[in-house]
Amino acid sequence: MSQYVQPQTAPSKFARCVAATARAKGLLRPGDRVLAAVSGGPDSVALLSVLTALAPSWDLTLQAVHVNHGLRGAESDEDASFVAGLCDRLGVPLVVERVPLGGPAGRRRGRSLQEHAREARYAAMVRVATALRMDKLALGHTADDQAETLVMWMLRGSGTAGLAGIPPARGPLVIRPLLDIGRAEILTYLEAQGLPFRMDSSNAKPLYFRNRVRHELLPALKRFNPGLLGVLTRQAEILREEDLCLDQLVSEHLARLTREDGPGEFVVDRAGLLALPLALRRRIVRTLIRRTSGLEQGPRFGAVAAVLDRVVQGRSGAAIAVPGARVAREYGSIRFRSSPAVKRSTASEASEVTGPVSVPVPVPSTIRWPLTGQTIRVTLRDLSSAHLPAIPTPSRSVAILDADRFTMDLAVRSWEAGDAFRPLGMQGRRKKLQDYFADMKLPRAARRRVPLLVAPEGILWVGGHRPDHRFCATAASRRILIAELVDPAPNGGG
């Protein structure tokens, strides 16, 4: 290990660039509690160093986490020791998680050991972040990682979701502040700062697909275009926005064409589905199979095409089984039903929870709503603060409330008989929640899964729908409570 040199006290040009990216993309907010994932490699060392440099000016509370799978024996233990020494010198508290990956589980469901390790590592880091009540989990993915991911998905024949690449943020927790920065810039920064790092020997093995893309294919592509990293980063940004736009269109058509007949069972209007462009038909079928099966990944393109060709275009009574679901045509409808042989995911199992549900909500906090698997994030803002981060725009998934109009003894609970509120946009009229749901044509099975943010004064927000107008923030508000409802993130793309 080379001699350690304390980084410069003043933020470097590199740190200022990372800060500008974090500010522009809303990755960090002043006062955030940040957990940095540190493997000991150059990217994660640069991440920890730059966050340490930014911590004073951003008022960040910084901690680190290292996950040791023990796959490389003594080398893995040396990585953990190196990270412990680095964190000690930087004055950053460290949590080391040992997550063994023995047995055949590493290759279950056709995944490589690398893929299994990544999923286990991610789950462990999220557990630590939740236990420590951190606001953000920072990962050290770079523009090179983005390029490798895009090329891999391209070779597998992915659509826009895969070609959108690794997102700069994943839900309210995970952020990637280095995603626009190439590894060459990171190595230059580490050299200038005198920062040592470790090299994972497994990253050089041609056994893994990503390694072959990294060491063989990308260097060849860069000979055709030296600016390849920038081109692929820009492509990912473009396709990510287009993918979000298509998802929004799908959500609107699903609300119009689909009804839910019970947990894991959906019925879609066949004529309405056929009237849509093929791209939207494919997305709707893919979305309904995921919702029905509860599987986080898939379905594959072939399964979606088979449903469209053999069921949607088929005769009444035509049916097909796909992983996790059965799809059948019933006259003018297409029914998607879960397959009992497939184990449901956490989000799907949640829909089978019976009885009333209530989850306390400290302020601030991020909680999981067990009936849908969605995340609810609640934050408090003092509008007189000199360093006020951007306030999100109110929407169905974001409520901006006047924090001085209710007591901070909050909870998120399910619908109860007799519940009523005064929906925003209805001139203050009181409406029973049962009647509101009926007006919205929300199926009975789905009503109890809607999260209600409540205080002793009443229902503040019907999550995913409307707030109570009595508690909405106005121009005269001094303190605001921001409530955000985030759908479970699909697996993949980092």
C-alpha positions, 0 to 999 in steps of 0.5 A: 500500500502506498503512502497516504497523503491527507487530501487538500482542505479546500474542495478541488476542481474535481470536488466542485464538479461533483458538487455541481452535478449533485446540486443540478440533479438533486442528489444531495441536500444540505444536512443530509446523512450520507452512507458511502459504499467503499470497496477500496477500489479507485472509484469508491475511494474517490467517492469517499474522498470527495464526500469528505471534502464536501461535508463541511460546506454541505453540512453532511453527516458521513459514514461508510459501509464495506461489504466483504463476501470473502470470495477472494480469501485473504485478498478480500480481508485485505480490502476490508483492512484497507478500507478500515484504515482509509476511513480511520485516517479520514475520520469517517465511521465505518460499518463492515458487513460480511455477506458470504455467498457459498453454495449454488445460490450464486448461480441460481435462476441463471445468474452469474456469481457476480450478479448474485454478489451485486444483489446481495451487496446492494441488499446489505448496504440498504439494510445498513442505511436503513438501520443508521437512518441515513438519507442517502446511500452513495455508490461510486459508479462512473461513466465507464460503468455506464458505458459498459452497462449500455453496451452489455444491454445492447448486445442482449437486445434490450429496449429503452429501459435497458439502454437508459442505463444506470440512473443517477438516483434510484428511488429516494435513497440511492445516489451516484454522484460520479456517474458523469465522470470517467475513470481516467479523471478519477485516477488523475484526481487520486494521483493528485490527492496522493490517495491509494486504492485497491485493485480487485483481481476478479475484474481482470478475469475474462470469465465474466461478460462485463470484463470482456466488454471492459477490456476488449470491446470498449477499447475497440469502440473508442478507436472509432470514437475517442469521445465514446463515454460522453456519447453513451452518457448522453444517449442514456440520458435521452433514453431515460427521459423517453422511457419515463415518458412512455411509462407515463403514457402506459400508466394513463392507458392502464388506468383507462383500460384496466380493472383489478379483480383481486390480488394479482389479477387484472382485466384489460379491454382488448379493443382499447389495447389493440387501438394503441401503437405496438410499442405501448401494447408491449409495455402494457403487457409487460407491466401487467405480467410484472404486476401479476407475477410479482417477479422483479425481472422480465418478462422476456421479449419472447413472452410478451410477443407470444401474449400479443400474438397468441392471446390478444390477437387470438380467438376467445378462450386462447390462453398462454402461461408465461413465467409467473402468470397466465394470460387468457382472452375472454371475449372482449377482455384479456385476463392476467392471473398470477401463477400459484407455482411462483413465489410472490415478491415482497410487493405482491405478498404485501397485497395479501396482508389482511386487517388494518395497517398503520405505520408510525412516521417520524419526521423526517423519515423514509418508510416502506408501505407494506401493502404495495411495497412503495416508499414514503419519504417525509421531510420538513423544511423551514422556508426561512432557511438561507440554504433552501434546496429545491422544493418538488412540484406538487403532484399525485405522488408529492404533497406539500403541506403546511407544517403549522396546521397539524400536530407532528404525531403522524402515521400512514394507515389503510382506509377505515370505514367512515374516513372522510377528507376535504379534497383539494380542488373541491372548494372545501367540501367534505367527502367520504373516502368511500365515495371519493374512491367510487368516483375515481373508479378505484376497484374495491380490492385496491382501496385498502392499499392506498396509503393515508398520511394522517395526523390527530387533526385528520387525513392530510393526504390520500397518497397517490391521489389528493391532499386535504385542502385544509393542510396544503401549503400556501404562500404564507406558509413558514414551514412545510412538510413534503410527503413523497410516494415512490414506486418500488424500483425495478431491478436492473440498470444498477 
